[in-house]
Amino acid sequence: MPHDFLVTGPQDAKITIVLAHGAGATMDTTWMENTSSALADKGLRVVRFEFDYMAARRSTGKRSPPPRAELLKQEYEAVIDELGARGTIVIAGKSMGGRVASMIADELRDVGKISGLLCLGYPFHPIGKPQSLRTAHLEEMKTPTLVCQGTRDLFGSREEVSGYKLSKMIEILWLEDGDHDFRPRKAISGLTVADHLTTIANHVSTWTATLREPEWQ
């Protein structure tokens, strides 16, 4: 079924970020809105979409868990084709959305459809299960990748991630005292979510400028 898109930022932007939501929230949550706006303020075009299971929730009101990863991967790939964007394309996602994007990134880059991968709060492991790593495919990642991660993220803290074997193509931007939604404890860090979103937007703007548009696109 066709997907609805929410577009934030200039239509003529040279760089488009396709942003998928997390497992339990829609594409128009306050977090997604604020993140998209921060990136758009840097001249980036952000396109949001919802996986079918989440879109169905709007019409039925019934909360259902995400389908298996294989189906989400196929759907994300279909979204890229449906969007038909040109120029430099970065696939991205919040938490689960970023994980799904990471699982198709190399394949899409090999055929000239994308230039990079952006993960906002990557779920390196389930909460409370640090031994159940979701990093095997990240060890050989060939796509330029930026992971923005809170230092105290329960899905993968700085202390934990520092011990993982990850591809040299993966850069991690650590957000001081941030949780999975980048919320810092202001009384401890003196920072706010807005501060971290500004840091992310600035870094993503610089990072995307280094990406190459596929020559055969």
C-alpha beads as a LAMMPS data file, in Angstrom:
LAMMPS data file: protein, C-alpha beads

217 atoms
216 bonds

1 atom types
1 bond types

-500.0 500.0 xlo xhi
-500.0 500.0 ylo yhi
-500.0 500.0 zlo zhi

Masses

1 110.0

Atoms # bond

1 1 1 0.000 0.000 0.000
2 1 1 1.248 3.542 -0.730
3 1 1 2.847 5.378 2.157
4 1 1 2.063 8.844 3.441
5 1 1 5.078 11.111 3.829
6 1 1 5.742 14.042 6.137
7 1 1 8.307 16.372 4.579
8 1 1 10.231 18.931 6.610
9 1 1 12.818 21.263 5.115
10 1 1 13.523 22.737 1.668
11 1 1 12.201 20.813 -1.329
12 1 1 15.329 21.643 -3.324
13 1 1 17.765 20.429 -0.679
14 1 1 20.747 18.528 -2.018
15 1 1 20.485 16.015 0.821
16 1 1 17.377 14.038 1.770
17 1 1 17.132 12.096 5.028
18 1 1 14.474 9.377 5.035
19 1 1 13.516 8.942 8.694
20 1 1 11.742 5.899 10.117
21 1 1 10.109 5.836 13.549
22 1 1 10.814 3.557 16.513
23 1 1 8.902 0.415 17.454
24 1 1 6.180 2.028 19.543
25 1 1 5.676 5.589 18.332
26 1 1 4.277 7.253 15.225
27 1 1 6.101 9.468 12.760
28 1 1 4.541 12.668 14.143
29 1 1 5.452 12.446 17.819
30 1 1 6.960 15.514 19.476
31 1 1 10.367 13.811 19.384
32 1 1 10.143 13.151 15.659
33 1 1 8.839 16.659 14.986
34 1 1 11.609 18.343 16.996
35 1 1 14.331 16.195 15.475
36 1 1 13.084 16.795 11.941
37 1 1 12.856 20.542 12.552
38 1 1 16.383 20.699 13.939
39 1 1 17.754 18.932 10.857
40 1 1 15.634 21.037 8.492
41 1 1 17.016 24.200 10.083
42 1 1 20.381 23.103 8.681
43 1 1 18.998 22.967 5.151
44 1 1 18.394 19.230 5.125
45 1 1 15.198 17.724 3.730
46 1 1 13.673 15.190 6.114
47 1 1 11.057 12.738 4.857
48 1 1 9.181 10.708 7.465
49 1 1 7.018 7.649 6.866
50 1 1 5.286 4.965 8.880
51 1 1 5.603 1.223 8.537
52 1 1 2.273 -0.384 7.680
53 1 1 1.707 -1.831 11.153
54 1 1 1.969 1.648 12.674
55 1 1 -0.159 3.313 9.994
56 1 1 -2.859 0.685 10.642
57 1 1 -2.970 1.780 14.256
58 1 1 -4.386 5.136 13.162
59 1 1 -7.438 3.544 11.552
60 1 1 -8.032 0.638 13.917
61 1 1 -6.766 2.075 17.197
62 1 1 -5.321 -1.352 17.920
63 1 1 -1.738 -1.521 19.123
64 1 1 0.183 -4.351 17.526
65 1 1 3.888 -5.166 17.729
66 1 1 6.159 -4.697 14.730
67 1 1 6.317 -7.622 12.283
68 1 1 9.546 -9.543 11.849
69 1 1 12.578 -7.663 10.626
70 1 1 12.536 -9.269 7.178
71 1 1 9.160 -7.689 6.393
72 1 1 10.240 -4.292 7.726
73 1 1 13.376 -4.422 5.592
74 1 1 11.334 -5.102 2.472
75 1 1 8.957 -2.293 3.339
76 1 1 11.750 0.223 3.910
77 1 1 13.261 -0.711 0.545
78 1 1 9.862 -0.204 -1.092
79 1 1 9.582 3.220 0.551
80 1 1 12.881 4.304 -1.031
81 1 1 11.624 3.266 -4.473
82 1 1 8.240 4.880 -3.864
83 1 1 9.826 8.146 -2.788
84 1 1 12.012 8.322 -5.879
85 1 1 14.194 11.061 -4.424
86 1 1 17.305 12.227 -6.249
87 1 1 20.587 13.588 -5.037
88 1 1 22.283 12.446 -1.831
89 1 1 19.984 10.117 0.117
90 1 1 20.556 9.074 3.713
91 1 1 18.371 6.390 5.258
92 1 1 17.770 6.929 8.943
93 1 1 15.687 5.840 11.866
94 1 1 14.918 6.198 15.529
95 1 1 15.817 3.057 17.490
96 1 1 14.135 0.139 15.659
97 1 1 13.802 2.254 12.512
98 1 1 17.542 2.817 12.520
99 1 1 18.217 -0.864 13.026
100 1 1 16.039 -1.778 10.049
101 1 1 17.793 0.873 7.953
102 1 1 21.174 -0.515 8.975
103 1 1 20.171 -3.964 7.736
104 1 1 19.515 -2.748 4.185
105 1 1 22.079 0.058 3.924
106 1 1 24.921 -1.788 2.211
107 1 1 22.615 -3.383 -0.343
108 1 1 20.994 -0.051 -1.227
109 1 1 24.340 1.704 -1.447
110 1 1 25.745 -1.028 -3.702
111 1 1 23.004 -0.317 -6.255
112 1 1 23.397 3.453 -6.030
113 1 1 20.193 4.305 -4.159
114 1 1 21.680 5.822 -0.981
115 1 1 24.867 7.451 0.234
116 1 1 24.736 7.051 4.011
117 1 1 23.058 5.745 7.151
118 1 1 21.978 7.706 10.234
119 1 1 20.892 5.915 13.427
120 1 1 19.310 7.943 16.211
121 1 1 19.585 5.870 19.365
122 1 1 20.649 2.466 18.042
123 1 1 19.278 -0.540 19.993
124 1 1 22.549 -2.422 20.359
125 1 1 20.807 -4.936 22.636
126 1 1 17.432 -5.346 24.367
127 1 1 17.147 -3.585 27.713
128 1 1 18.554 -5.778 30.432
129 1 1 20.051 -8.257 27.970
130 1 1 23.525 -6.918 27.128
131 1 1 24.599 -10.355 25.919
132 1 1 21.976 -10.358 23.141
133 1 1 23.872 -8.104 20.758
134 1 1 22.432 -6.774 17.495
135 1 1 25.800 -5.871 16.050
136 1 1 26.880 -8.750 13.788
137 1 1 26.067 -6.879 10.564
138 1 1 27.654 -3.700 11.901
139 1 1 31.066 -5.341 12.058
140 1 1 31.366 -5.366 8.256
141 1 1 29.336 -2.242 7.438
142 1 1 30.553 -0.577 4.243
143 1 1 28.124 2.352 4.183
144 1 1 29.238 5.630 5.820
145 1 1 27.301 5.550 9.086
146 1 1 26.650 8.014 11.884
147 1 1 25.168 6.767 15.153
148 1 1 23.924 9.380 17.618
149 1 1 23.746 7.785 21.053
150 1 1 23.139 8.930 24.627
151 1 1 25.969 7.954 26.951
152 1 1 23.519 6.267 29.359
153 1 1 21.236 4.683 26.764
154 1 1 19.835 1.446 28.231
155 1 1 20.006 -0.088 24.747
156 1 1 23.751 0.538 24.602
157 1 1 25.739 2.885 26.836
158 1 1 29.111 4.389 26.020
159 1 1 30.802 1.948 28.375
160 1 1 29.147 -1.023 26.679
161 1 1 29.565 0.102 23.082
162 1 1 33.246 0.882 23.581
163 1 1 33.840 -2.854 23.811
164 1 1 32.003 -3.794 20.601
165 1 1 33.648 -4.670 17.320
166 1 1 32.245 -2.188 14.805
167 1 1 33.176 -1.283 11.249
168 1 1 35.524 1.643 10.749
169 1 1 32.788 3.173 8.577
170 1 1 30.707 3.772 11.711
171 1 1 31.125 7.034 13.596
172 1 1 29.439 7.486 16.968
173 1 1 28.372 10.900 18.248
174 1 1 28.029 10.599 22.021
175 1 1 25.496 12.822 23.745
176 1 1 26.525 13.476 27.318
177 1 1 24.187 11.970 29.927
178 1 1 21.521 11.325 27.291
179 1 1 19.078 8.421 27.507
180 1 1 17.504 6.563 24.571
181 1 1 15.573 9.727 23.645
182 1 1 18.680 11.875 24.286
183 1 1 17.180 13.280 27.510
184 1 1 19.940 14.346 29.895
185 1 1 19.478 14.896 33.621
186 1 1 19.689 18.676 33.654
187 1 1 20.545 18.844 37.342
188 1 1 23.588 16.689 36.642
189 1 1 24.684 17.718 33.144
190 1 1 23.188 21.189 32.803
191 1 1 22.035 20.160 29.329
192 1 1 18.611 19.771 27.691
193 1 1 17.191 17.644 24.884
194 1 1 17.157 20.796 22.753
195 1 1 20.889 21.194 23.330
196 1 1 21.514 17.652 22.152
197 1 1 19.278 18.046 19.094
198 1 1 21.267 21.146 18.136
199 1 1 24.496 19.167 18.526
200 1 1 23.069 16.381 16.373
201 1 1 21.846 18.754 13.665
202 1 1 25.203 20.524 13.483
203 1 1 27.100 17.248 13.265
204 1 1 24.749 15.659 10.742
205 1 1 25.008 18.750 8.545
206 1 1 28.801 18.511 8.517
207 1 1 28.803 14.730 8.099
208 1 1 26.323 14.623 5.209
209 1 1 28.378 17.210 3.344
210 1 1 31.155 14.603 3.087
211 1 1 28.940 11.967 1.479
212 1 1 29.171 11.284 -2.223
213 1 1 26.149 11.132 -4.465
214 1 1 26.092 7.750 -6.260
215 1 1 27.595 8.236 -9.726
216 1 1 25.128 5.857 -11.377
217 1 1 21.991 7.199 -9.739

Bonds

1 1 1 2
2 1 2 3
3 1 3 4
4 1 4 5
5 1 5 6
6 1 6 7
7 1 7 8
8 1 8 9
9 1 9 10
10 1 10 11
11 1 11 12
12 1 12 13
13 1 13 14
14 1 14 15
15 1 15 16
16 1 16 17
17 1 17 18
18 1 18 19
19 1 19 20
20 1 20 21
21 1 21 22
22 1 22 23
23 1 23 24
24 1 24 25
25 1 25 26
26 1 26 27
27 1 27 28
28 1 28 29
29 1 29 30
30 1 30 31
31 1 31 32
32 1 32 33
33 1 33 34
34 1 34 35
35 1 35 36
36 1 36 37
37 1 37 38
38 1 38 39
39 1 39 40
40 1 40 41
41 1 41 42
42 1 42 43
43 1 43 44
44 1 44 45
45 1 45 46
46 1 46 47
47 1 47 48
48 1 48 49
49 1 49 50
50 1 50 51
51 1 51 52
52 1 52 53
53 1 53 54
54 1 54 55
55 1 55 56
56 1 56 57
57 1 57 58
58 1 58 59
59 1 59 60
60 1 60 61
61 1 61 62
62 1 62 63
63 1 63 64
64 1 64 65
65 1 65 66
66 1 66 67
67 1 67 68
68 1 68 69
69 1 69 70
70 1 70 71
71 1 71 72
72 1 72 73
73 1 73 74
74 1 74 75
75 1 75 76
76 1 76 77
77 1 77 78
78 1 78 79
79 1 79 80
80 1 80 81
81 1 81 82
82 1 82 83
83 1 83 84
84 1 84 85
85 1 85 86
86 1 86 87
87 1 87 88
88 1 88 89
89 1 89 90
90 1 90 91
91 1 91 92
92 1 92 93
93 1 93 94
94 1 94 95
95 1 95 96
96 1 96 97
97 1 97 98
98 1 98 99
99 1 99 100
100 1 100 101
101 1 101 102
102 1 102 103
103 1 103 104
104 1 104 105
105 1 105 106
106 1 106 107
107 1 107 108
108 1 108 109
109 1 109 110
110 1 110 111
111 1 111 112
112 1 112 113
113 1 113 114
114 1 114 115
115 1 115 116
116 1 116 117
117 1 117 118
118 1 118 119
119 1 119 120
120 1 120 121
121 1 121 122
122 1 122 123
123 1 123 124
124 1 124 125
125 1 125 126
126 1 126 127
127 1 127 128
128 1 128 129
129 1 129 130
130 1 130 131
131 1 131 132
132 1 132 133
133 1 133 134
134 1 134 135
135 1 135 136
136 1 136 137
137 1 137 138
138 1 138 139
139 1 139 140
140 1 140 141
141 1 141 142
142 1 142 143
143 1 143 144
144 1 144 145
145 1 145 146
146 1 146 147
147 1 147 148
148 1 148 149
149 1 149 150
150 1 150 151
151 1 151 152
152 1 152 153
153 1 153 154
154 1 154 155
155 1 155 156
156 1 156 157
157 1 157 158
158 1 158 159
159 1 159 160
160 1 160 161
161 1 161 162
162 1 162 163
163 1 163 164
164 1 164 165
165 1 165 166
166 1 166 167
167 1 167 168
168 1 168 169
169 1 169 170
170 1 170 171
171 1 171 172
172 1 172 173
173 1 173 174
174 1 174 175
175 1 175 176
176 1 176 177
177 1 177 178
178 1 178 179
179 1 179 180
180 1 180 181
181 1 181 182
182 1 182 183
183 1 183 184
184 1 184 185
185 1 185 186
186 1 186 187
187 1 187 188
188 1 188 189
189 1 189 190
190 1 190 191
191 1 191 192
192 1 192 193
193 1 193 194
194 1 194 195
195 1 195 196
196 1 196 197
197 1 197 198
198 1 198 199
199 1 199 200
200 1 200 201
201 1 201 202
202 1 202 203
203 1 203 204
204 1 204 205
205 1 205 206
206 1 206 207
207 1 207 208
208 1 208 209
209 1 209 210
210 1 210 211
211 1 211 212
212 1 212 213
213 1 213 214
214 1 214 215
215 1 215 216
216 1 216 217
